[in-house]
Amino acid sequence: MTRKLDRSNTLLLVIDIQGKLAQIMPRREQILRNTAIAIQGFHILQAPVCCTEQYPKGLGHTDPAITEHLNASDPVLEKITFSACTDEVNKLLSEKHIQNVVVCGIETHICVFQSVRALVENGYGVFLLQDAVGSRSEENYQNGIDLARQMGAIITNTESVLFDLLGQAGSDEFKQISRLVK
């Protein structure tokens, strides 16, 4: 595992920002805004994005504020396990030769935490966007962040990740990402 992000082997994993659950998140606007920025930034940098949906029949599909930024090539994978590390996701990570996974989504203390744990156990570098995750309560949000840190995730934020992936100023990509985060 490397501690420096490289767009050639880093994937953004958007976990379960969907339907009824997304509507009741206390940090809803921040989560949606920063996830949308992360998705757009990954697209600018031509880095892969994957989205999961927890039991969409019951919880609904990914929030439109997120889906409007997904490309047709960004898989949206259904799951019933709390961890996003399903066979489909694991296959995708392997096929794309991913070494680092940037994680955002809900809920921090359940699906996000269990996904982080599985990713770390499988040898991936995990970068958790603390400004793009949430839980129904502040206590559970903080507990999820603490658990992810204890598992070995790097706790970071959307802007830090995008500029780490970018690496330097002066390019058209830099200008596009700078506009995104303003």
N, C-alpha and C positions, 0 to 999 in steps of 0.2 A: 504494500500500500504506500502510495506517495501522498505527501501533505500538500503538494502543489497541484492545482487543477489544470488539466489539459483538455481542451475541447475535443480532441480526437478520441478520448477514452472516458468521457464524463457524460452521464445521462441525468436528466431532470425527471424525477418521479413525483407525480402529482397524485396524492392519495385521497380519494373519497370526498372531494369537495362537491357535494351533491345535494340536491333536493331539499327535503325538510330539515335535515341536519344542518346544512349550510346556512339556512335562514335564521337559525337560533343562536349562532355563534356570537359571543359578545364582541369579538374583534373582526366581525364579518367583513367590513369594508377594507380593513388593512390586509386581511388574508387574501381577499379577491384581488385587490390592487397589486400586491406584491407577487402573487402567483402569476397574474397576467404579465407583469413586467418580466418575471423570470422566464416565462414561456417565450415571450417576444425576443428577449435577449438570447436565449438558446437558439432560436430560429435565425437571428442575425448572425450568430457565430457558427451556424450550421452544425449544432450539437443536438443529439437526439432527445426527444421528450416522450414520456409514456404516462398515461393517466389510468388510474384504476377507479372502479365503482364497486362499492360494497352493497351487495344485494339490491340492485337498482329497482327490482319489482316492488320492493317495500319502501326503500328510501328515496327513490327517484333518481334521475340521471344527473350528470355533472352540471353544475350551475352554468347558465348561459354566459355569465361574465367570464367564465373560463373557456367554454367551448368555442366562443367567438374568436379566440386566439389560437386554437389548435389547427394544425394543418391536416390534410387528408392522410398524410403519412404518419401522423402521431397516433399510435394505437391507444384505444380506450378499452381496457380489459376488465371484464366482470369478475368478481370474486365473492366467495362467501366466508373465506378465512379472514381473520383480523389482519394478519400479516399480508402485505402486498407481494411477498415473495412466493408467488404461485409458480407452478411449472411453466406457465406462459411467460411470466416476467423473467424467471431465471433463464429460460431459453433465449429471450430477447437480449438480456445482459451478456450472455455468452456469445451469441451471434455477432453482436456489435463490439465485442472485445472491450467491454466496459471494465474499468478499474475503480472509478469513483462514481458515487451516486449522490446527487443533491436532492434532498427530500423536503417536500412541503405537503400540507394537507391537514385533515382532521380525522379523528380527534387525537391530540398530541399524546395523551396518556394511554391510548388503546391501539388503534391501527397504526399510527405513526410510530409509536414506541416499538411495537412488535415487529414492524417492518425494519426499523433501524437495527434492532437486535439480530434479526435474521441476516441482514446484509453484512453486518460486522462479523457474525459467525461464519459467513461464507467468504470472508477475506476482502470485502470491498471497503474502500475508504468512504466514509459517510459524512456528508456535510448537511447539517440540519438548519434550515432557514427559520430562525426563531421569529422572524417578522412575517412569516407566511404559514404558520401553524396555529391551531387553536383548539380549545376544549370548551365545554359548556360552563366550566367554572375556572376562575383564576387559579385556585389550588390545584386542580387537575392539570391545567396547562403547565404550571411550574413543575409539578411532579413529573410530567412527561419529559420536559426539558432536562430535568435532573437525571432521570433514568437513562435517557439517550446519551447524555454526557458520561455517565457511569459505564455504559456499554462500549464507549470508545468513539462516539460520534463527535465531530467538530461542530460546535454550536457557532453559527455565523449568521449572516443576513444576506438579503437579496443583492444589494449593491456590492458588497465585498466579493461575493461569488462571481458576479458578472465581470467586474474589473480584474479579478484574478484570472478568469478564463481569457479575457482580452489581452492582458499582459503588457500592453503599451498604448500610448496615445498616438495621435497623428493619422489614424486611418479613417476610412469611411465608417467602418464598424464602430470605432470609438465615438464618432459623432452621433451615430444612430443610438448607441447605448446611453450616451450622455443625455440625449433628448428624452429617452425613456425614463430615466431616474429623476428628472427635474420635477 
